[in-house]
Amino acid sequence: MKRGIALDLLIGLGLKGTGAVASFGLNLLISRAMGAEGVGVYQIALATATLLAVASNIGLDTVVLRSVAVAWRKGEFGMARAAIVRALRVVAMFGLGIGLTMALLAWPMTHLLMGQPDLQLPIMIMAIAVPAIAMVRTISASIRATGNVFLSQSLDGISYTGLTLLTLGGLWLWQGSLPPLAPEIAYAASCVIIVLFGLTRIRKLIHGWPHGEQTVSLKSGFRIMVIYLAAFFCDWIAVVTLGTWHGPAEAGIYRVAVQFGLLFTLVRNSFDQMVGSHIAARYADRQYRGMLAIARKTGLMGGALCLPLLIAIVAYPEWLLGLFGPGFVRGAPALVILGIGQFIAVTVGPIGTVLDMAHREHIAMRIEIGVTVMTVALFLVLIPLYDLTGAAMAITLAILGRAVALLVANRAFIRDMERAPDAA
């Protein structure tokens, strides 16, 4: 693996790791101050906002990443500028509309569908974060495509999570407790602050670049959005289903267990994001097997990094969950199952990114739709039987299905390109 890729991976992983620490600290603070139910309320609102932020982004973060990365490499700065500006305008428009819709639908969702009226205000407040999160993702991708990995990864995730932790931590030290709605207000406000800062960085980045032809494909972005949306929908439906059938406390315990699984996810996502531009460059150079080689090496590196974490989760699940409070310990079986599933997801490597960067996102989209349908069906069967453990079982089975399908699709893609190289 070239030194540039390895350096990007290390920078991205370090910043994502810092973000994971901030996220852990935030959930630990909320759990200690407000209990499992407080974590559950916050996580249901956050999962809803995150899902809709992905919809608002409509996959343009990935489209901008691959478009700007290639244009930057060729010195076509006008084309890069046009792609960034177009993407940000579209995402802002969708984000504001979808965020407003989330706020308006909070009452029927919480009163009529969930039977949890106390969730209405948290969800309405978190709707403010929807356009902000969507725009930060696009800003981060735009900056990352120009090679500034440090600033890119500092914006996406770690910044607003860390700011929320600092705000709530200071409030807790001052008052000795956290008032209701404090986590939602602090998080939404932090997202707005970060997106404003990010826009100033984008303006400075493209200052002086010429105007060029815009190459952002909304159709391509929509396909990618469906892929991401399917994954986030599974997470959202699990939290909402648990919160509806078993109460916010059960959802809170599940989300804390998922939090440990997100340590695997941060490695996977960091590596996926960092190698995306390099995979796109291999595709532009028609080095198709080189694309898979990057994915394979990245998966092996990720697996090696995550193996100690898997061992710790399997050996000491009760102790790990007990850090958040004695009421969280009953989520130990779910934690072990989620840990195994996420470890598998890391070791297969960024095989979905290979398809995205090769403009084969329609294949990945079909796979994600199929996996999502299967996951929802498993939720409906397993959650009533096994509560949060059933949700973990459904997620892990979905990870296995997705990995197998993407591996088959990648091999088919390479075979087709080698038989008909002009199809690219």
Secondary structure, 3 states (H helix, E strand, C coil): CCHHHHHHHHHHHHHHHHHHHHHHHHHHHHHHHHHHHHHHHHHHHHHHHHHHHHHHHCCHHHHHHHHHHHHHHHCCHHHHHHHHHHHHHHHHHHHHHHHHHHHHHHHHHHHHHCCCHHHHHHHHHHCCHHHHHHHHHHHHHHHHHCCCHHHHHHHHHHHHHHHHHHHHHHHHHHHCCCCCCHHHHHHHHHHHHHHHHHHHHHHHHHCCCCCCCCCCCHHHHHHHHHHHHHHHHHHHHHHHHHHHHHCHHHHHHHHHHHHHHHHHHHHHHHHHHHHHHHHHHHHHCCCHHHHHHHHHHHHHHHHHHHHHHHHHHHHCHHHHHHCCCHHHHHHHHHHHHHHHHHHHHHHCCCHHHHHHHCCCHHHHHHHHHHHHHHHHHHHHHHHHHHHHHHHHHHHHHHHHHHHHHHHHHHHHHHHHHHHCHHHC
